[in-house]
């Protein structure tokens, strides 16, 4: 039976005989071949569907490791700033481990599904008037003096857990892809994947991908080379103007011969609708940033025809139902009786 990441990749993780083997059976997510998009783009495209983790995002990989280490060190509480997914994962793993989670979120800027999770798992939810960057600064300061363990991705155990997604991709493909496309917010995940690919290559000789990271244009600090004081994007998960792992992300890009580029909200929403409508995979808008980037890079030639590309779908589409409903022309056909419905179907099927 699959028992989660700490068991699965024990020898590659900082686990001692005192580390509790915490698990919600996270990881082991599918690598979905995106047949229709592959055909359209002329590449072999897969989606690493991290939205199927227990709390619906890749954050579970890092959180299981960070919370296990916090418990090992005797912590009774953890704290994080979050655009939503980190807070959901922190809340779930804290309650699982029998400790308290304090989650600090930017007021009014988190998707409803994520807030619902933090509530139902029983976190202490703190909302601040500022954005994610300000929330992160506040929790970093507080964790210096108070008896709480900081579990944002500045905590190195987070990246250790998250690197396991790269291991899985290499196992699933039996090699590394040519290109790994990934959304970039606080820049922890791109850094974790690169670490994972390098470690796996060293042990298994699976080769290395080029790392292609994508920021939302209104929050593209790394692309512009400056802090964005008021980041804005429809992809609230990556609405971050001062990424904490900025330097590590640049190193991943440069060492791998990759790129970090920006995608507009329009490109994000287009990719968001496209992967759901064409290949049947519902991801959250932040996750669609990497697919938007793949489409952009196929056009510009940064991804070549015939290449094998893995795009990381970092979070589940159900996290943000409001954007799904607002980003499409919702058409619900109301019927008064069975005859009405029959007629509706007849007309529809006749056009197929
Ligand atoms: N995709 C999703 C769905 C996310 O929630 C995040 C980050 C990212 C991509 C970007 O990953 O920060 O490692 O570059 N979410 C954080 C949060 C900030 O608080 O949930 P990153």
Boltz pocket constraint, residues with backbone or C-beta under 6 A from the ligand:
constraints:
  - pocket:
      binder: B
      contacts: [[A, 57], [A, 59], [A, 81], [A, 82], [A, 83], [A, 84], [A, 85], [A, 86], [A, 87], [A, 153], [A, 183], [A, 184], [A, 185], [A, 186], [A, 187], [A, 188], [A, 189], [A, 190], [A, 237], [A, 238], [A, 284], [A, 286], [A, 287], [A, 314], [A, 315]]
      max_distance: 6.0
